[in-house]
Amino acid sequence: MSRSTWKGPFLDKCVVKNLEIENKKIWSRRSTIPLVLVGRTVLVYNGKKFKSLRITRQHVGFKLGDFAPTRFHTVKKVIKKKK
């Protein structure tokens, strides 16, 4: 179920407080990207480290967590034995 339209997009307090700061660290992955962040770079926390995200016009309306993946696929190397 989506959020009610009369409430507007969700923005956490830490995102709203200082919007003009460049390279701002954001822990709230559930916040919606507002239009005022277009052209800025923010650091989104993925659970282990901060991932740099340059916000463009196409990112507006999506969640910050959509661009900071938390799970990575690892490829196992198969070592062949020499005869």
TIVO-2410 file (N, C-alpha, C; in nm, 3 decimals):
# residues 83
REC num residu      c1      c2      c3 atome chaine
REC   1      M   0.084  -0.117   0.000     N      A
REC   1      M   0.000   0.000   0.000    CA      A
REC   1      M   0.089   0.125   0.000     C      A
REC   2      S   0.055   0.221  -0.081     N      A
REC   2      S   0.135   0.341  -0.090    CA      A
REC   2      S   0.089   0.445   0.012     C      A
REC   3      R   0.169   0.549   0.023     N      A
REC   3      R   0.140   0.656   0.118    CA      A
REC   3      R   0.025   0.743   0.067     C      A
REC   4      S  -0.055   0.796   0.159     N      A
REC   4      S  -0.167   0.882   0.120    CA      A
REC   4      S  -0.117   1.008   0.052     C      A
REC   5      T  -0.188   1.052  -0.050     N      A
REC   5      T  -0.144   1.169  -0.126    CA      A
REC   5      T  -0.158   1.298  -0.047     C      A
REC   6      W  -0.254   1.304   0.044     N      A
REC   6      W  -0.272   1.427   0.120    CA      A
REC   6      W  -0.160   1.448   0.221     C      A
REC   7      K  -0.087   1.341   0.258     N      A
REC   7      K   0.025   1.353   0.351    CA      A
REC   7      K   0.151   1.406   0.284     C      A
REC   8      G   0.166   1.379   0.156     N      A
REC   8      G   0.285   1.420   0.084    CA      A
REC   8      G   0.397   1.319   0.102     C      A
REC   9      P   0.512   1.341   0.036     N      A
REC   9      P   0.623   1.245   0.047    CA      A
REC   9      P   0.687   1.250   0.185     C      A
REC  10      F   0.737   1.134   0.230     N      A
REC  10      F   0.800   1.126   0.362    CA      A
REC  10      F   0.942   1.179   0.355     C      A
REC  11      L   0.976   1.270   0.446     N      A
REC  11      L   1.111   1.321   0.462    CA      A
REC  11      L   1.146   1.314   0.610     C      A
REC  12      D   1.258   1.249   0.641     N      A
REC  12      D   1.302   1.239   0.778    CA      A
REC  12      D   1.356   1.375   0.824     C      A
REC  13      K   1.360   1.397   0.955     N      A
REC  13      K   1.406   1.525   1.010    CA      A
REC  13      K   1.549   1.556   0.971     C      A
REC  14      C   1.634   1.454   0.964     N      A
REC  14      C   1.775   1.478   0.931    CA      A
REC  14      C   1.792   1.525   0.788     C      A
REC  15      V   1.702   1.488   0.698     N      A
REC  15      V   1.711   1.533   0.559    CA      A
REC  15      V   1.662   1.677   0.546     C      A
REC  16      V   1.559   1.710   0.620     N      A
REC  16      V   1.498   1.843   0.610    CA      A
REC  16      V   1.582   1.950   0.679     C      A
REC  17      K   1.651   1.911   0.787     N      A
REC  17      K   1.719   2.009   0.872    CA      A
REC  17      K   1.821   2.095   0.797     C      A
REC  18      N   1.914   2.033   0.726     N      A
REC  18      N   2.018   2.107   0.655    CA      A
REC  18      N   2.024   2.062   0.510     C      A
REC  19      L   1.939   2.119   0.426     N      A
REC  19      L   1.934   2.078   0.286    CA      A
REC  19      L   2.046   2.138   0.202     C      A
REC  20      E   2.107   2.246   0.248     N      A
REC  20      E   2.207   2.313   0.166    CA      A
REC  20      E   2.349   2.259   0.183     C      A
REC  21      I   2.370   2.163   0.272     N      A
REC  21      I   2.503   2.108   0.297    CA      A
REC  21      I   2.539   2.008   0.188     C      A
REC  22      E   2.658   2.024   0.129     N      A
REC  22      E   2.709   1.931   0.028    CA      A
REC  22      E   2.775   1.813   0.098     C      A
REC  23      N   2.768   1.695   0.040     N      A
REC  23      N   2.821   1.570   0.096    CA      A
REC  23      N   2.765   1.544   0.235     C      A
REC  24      K   2.637   1.560   0.249     N      A
REC  24      K   2.570   1.537   0.377    CA      A
REC  24      K   2.548   1.388   0.398     C      A
REC  25      K   2.580   1.338   0.517     N      A
REC  25      K   2.559   1.198   0.550    CA      A
REC  25      K   2.413   1.176   0.591     C      A
REC  26      I   2.348   1.080   0.525     N      A
REC  26      I   2.208   1.051   0.550    CA      A
REC  26      I   2.194   0.904   0.586     C      A
REC  27      W   2.135   0.878   0.701     N      A
REC  27      W   2.110   0.741   0.745    CA      A
REC  27      W   1.970   0.695   0.706     C      A
REC  28      S   1.881   0.787   0.678     N      A
REC  28      S   1.742   0.755   0.648    CA      A
REC  28      S   1.727   0.712   0.503     C      A
REC  29      R   1.721   0.580   0.481     N      A
REC  29      R   1.706   0.526   0.347    CA      A
REC  29      R   1.560   0.529   0.304     C      A
REC  30      R   1.468   0.548   0.398     N      A
REC  30      R   1.326   0.544   0.366    CA      A
REC  30      R   1.272   0.678   0.320     C      A
REC  31      S   1.352   0.784   0.327     N      A
REC  31      S   1.307   0.916   0.287    CA      A
REC  31      S   1.298   0.928   0.135     C      A
REC  32      T   1.198   1.002   0.090     N      A
REC  32      T   1.180   1.028  -0.052    CA      A
REC  32      T   1.271   1.143  -0.093     C      A
REC  33      I   1.326   1.136  -0.213     N      A
REC  33      I   1.417   1.241  -0.260    CA      A
REC  33      I   1.335   1.362  -0.303     C      A
REC  34      P   1.357   1.477  -0.238     N      A
REC  34      P   1.282   1.598  -0.275    CA      A
REC  34      P   1.347   1.669  -0.394     C      A
REC  35      L   1.274   1.762  -0.452     N      A
REC  35      L   1.322   1.837  -0.568    CA      A
REC  35      L   1.436   1.932  -0.532     C      A
REC  36      V   1.442   1.976  -0.406     N      A
REC  36      V   1.545   2.073  -0.367    CA      A
REC  36      V   1.686   2.011  -0.360     C      A
REC  37      L   1.697   1.878  -0.362     N      A
REC  37      L   1.827   1.813  -0.357    CA      A
REC  37      L   1.889   1.789  -0.495     C      A
REC  38      V   1.820   1.830  -0.602     N      A
REC  38      V   1.871   1.808  -0.738    CA      A
REC  38      V   2.001   1.886  -0.757     C      A
REC  39      G   2.102   1.816  -0.807     N      A
REC  39      G   2.232   1.879  -0.831    CA      A
REC  39      G   2.329   1.866  -0.715     C      A
REC  40      R   2.285   1.812  -0.603     N      A
REC  40      R   2.371   1.797  -0.486    CA      A
REC  40      R   2.417   1.653  -0.473     C      A
REC  41      T   2.524   1.635  -0.397     N      A
REC  41      T   2.576   1.503  -0.367    CA      A
REC  41      T   2.551   1.472  -0.220     C      A
REC  42      V   2.494   1.356  -0.193     N      A
REC  42      V   2.469   1.313  -0.055    CA      A
REC  42      V   2.535   1.177  -0.035     C      A
REC  43      L   2.561   1.145   0.089     N      A
REC  43      L   2.618   1.016   0.125    CA      A
REC  43      L   2.511   0.934   0.194     C      A
REC  44      V   2.469   0.824   0.131     N      A
REC  44      V   2.361   0.740   0.184    CA      A
REC  44      V   2.422   0.617   0.248     C      A
REC  45      Y   2.379   0.587   0.369     N      A
REC  45      Y   2.432   0.473   0.445    CA      A
REC  45      Y   2.364   0.344   0.401     C      A
REC  46      N   2.444   0.241   0.369     N      A
REC  46      N   2.385   0.115   0.324    CA      A
REC  46      N   2.395   0.006   0.430     C      A
REC  47      G   2.431   0.039   0.552     N      A
REC  47      G   2.443  -0.058   0.659    CA      A
REC  47      G   2.586  -0.088   0.695     C      A
REC  48      K   2.678  -0.058   0.607     N      A
REC  48      K   2.819  -0.085   0.630    CA      A
REC  48      K   2.905   0.039   0.606     C      A
REC  49      K   2.876   0.109   0.497     N      A
REC  49      K   2.953   0.229   0.463    CA      A
REC  49      K   2.861   0.327   0.392     C      A
REC  50      F   2.910   0.447   0.370     N      A
REC  50      F   2.833   0.550   0.301    CA      A
REC  50      F   2.864   0.545   0.152     C      A
REC  51      K   2.758   0.548   0.071     N      A
REC  51      K   2.773   0.546  -0.073    CA      A
REC  51      K   2.737   0.684  -0.127     C      A
REC  52      S   2.824   0.739  -0.211     N      A
REC  52      S   2.802   0.870  -0.267    CA      A
REC  52      S   2.694   0.864  -0.374     C      A
REC  53      L   2.603   0.960  -0.371     N      A
REC  53      L   2.492   0.965  -0.466    CA      A
REC  53      L   2.476   1.106  -0.517     C      A
REC  54      R   2.495   1.125  -0.647     N      A
REC  54      R   2.473   1.254  -0.712    CA      A
REC  54      R   2.327   1.255  -0.759     C      A
REC  55      I   2.247   1.344  -0.706     N      A
REC  55      I   2.104   1.345  -0.733    CA      A
REC  55      I   2.074   1.426  -0.859     C      A
REC  56      T   2.002   1.361  -0.951     N      A
REC  56      T   1.960   1.424  -1.074    CA      A
REC  56      T   1.808   1.436  -1.076     C      A
REC  57      R   1.756   1.492  -1.181     N      A
REC  57      R   1.612   1.514  -1.194    CA      A
REC  57      R   1.535   1.381  -1.197     C      A
REC  58      Q   1.599   1.276  -1.250     N      A
REC  58      Q   1.533   1.147  -1.261    CA      A
REC  58      Q   1.519   1.077  -1.126     C      A
REC  59      H   1.597   1.115  -1.025     N      A
REC  59      H   1.592   1.053  -0.892    CA      A
REC  59      H   1.476   1.104  -0.806     C      A
REC  60      V   1.418   1.217  -0.842     N      A
REC  60      V   1.313   1.279  -0.760    CA      A
REC  60      V   1.191   1.187  -0.753     C      A
REC  61      G   1.143   1.163  -0.631     N      A
REC  61      G   1.027   1.079  -0.608    CA      A
REC  61      G   1.063   0.938  -0.566     C      A
REC  62      F   1.187   0.896  -0.588     N      A
REC  62      F   1.231   0.764  -0.544    CA      A
REC  62      F   1.282   0.773  -0.401     C      A
REC  63      K   1.304   0.659  -0.338     N      A
REC  63      K   1.360   0.654  -0.204    CA      A
REC  63      K   1.513   0.658  -0.212     C      A
REC  64      L   1.576   0.710  -0.107     N      A
REC  64      L   1.723   0.715  -0.104    CA      A
REC  64      L   1.784   0.576  -0.100     C      A
REC  65      G   1.716   0.481  -0.038     N      A
REC  65      G   1.766   0.346  -0.028    CA      A
REC  65      G   1.768   0.269  -0.159     C      A
REC  66      D   1.694   0.317  -0.258     N      A
REC  66      D   1.694   0.250  -0.388    CA      A
REC  66      D   1.829   0.260  -0.458     C      A
REC  67      F   1.909   0.358  -0.422     N      A
REC  67      F   2.035   0.381  -0.490    CA      A
REC  67      F   2.156   0.344  -0.404     C      A
REC  68      A   2.132   0.281  -0.290     N      A
REC  68      A   2.240   0.234  -0.203    CA      A
REC  68      A   2.213   0.087  -0.169     C      A
REC  69      P   2.252  -0.005  -0.258     N      A
REC  69      P   2.222  -0.147  -0.233    CA      A
REC  69      P   2.294  -0.200  -0.109     C      A
REC  70      T   2.228  -0.292  -0.040     N      A
REC  70      T   2.284  -0.347   0.083    CA      A
REC  70      T   2.340  -0.487   0.063     C      A
REC  71      R   2.297  -0.554  -0.040     N      A
REC  71      R   2.342  -0.690  -0.067    CA      A
REC  71      R   2.418  -0.695  -0.198     C      A
REC  72      F   2.530  -0.763  -0.197     N      A
REC  72      F   2.614  -0.772  -0.314    CA      A
REC  72      F   2.636  -0.918  -0.351     C      A
REC  73      H   2.633  -0.946  -0.477     N      A
REC  73      H   2.655  -1.082  -0.525    CA      A
REC  73      H   2.804  -1.106  -0.539     C      A
REC  74      T   2.854  -1.207  -0.473     N      A
REC  74      T   2.996  -1.240  -0.483    CA      A
REC  74      T   3.012  -1.361  -0.574     C      A
REC  75      V   3.120  -1.360  -0.648     N      A
REC  75      V   3.148  -1.469  -0.740    CA      A
REC  75      V   3.263  -1.550  -0.683     C      A
REC  76      K   3.242  -1.680  -0.669     N      A
REC  76      K   3.346  -1.766  -0.619    CA      A
REC  76      K   3.439  -1.806  -0.734     C      A
REC  77      K   3.567  -1.799  -0.709     N      A
REC  77      K   3.663  -1.841  -0.810    CA      A
REC  77      K   3.689  -1.990  -0.792     C      A
REC  78      V   3.685  -2.062  -0.902     N      A
REC  78      V   3.713  -2.204  -0.898    CA      A
REC  78      V   3.861  -2.223  -0.935     C      A
REC  79      I   3.934  -2.285  -0.845     N      A
REC  79      I   4.076  -2.309  -0.867    CA      A
REC  79      I   4.093  -2.448  -0.926     C      A
REC  80      K   4.153  -2.452  -1.045     N      A
REC  80      K   4.176  -2.579  -1.111    CA      A
REC  80      K   4.308  -2.637  -1.065     C      A
REC  81      K   4.305  -2.763  -1.034     N      A
REC  81      K   4.428  -2.830  -0.990    CA      A
REC  81      K   4.511  -2.871  -1.111     C      A
REC  82      K   4.641  -2.852  -1.099     N      A
REC  82      K   4.730  -2.892  -1.207    CA      A
REC  82      K   4.763  -3.040  -1.192     C      A
REC  83      K   4.775  -3.108  -1.305     N      A
REC  83      K   4.809  -3.251  -1.303    CA      A
REC  83      K   4.956  -3.271  -1.326     C      A
***
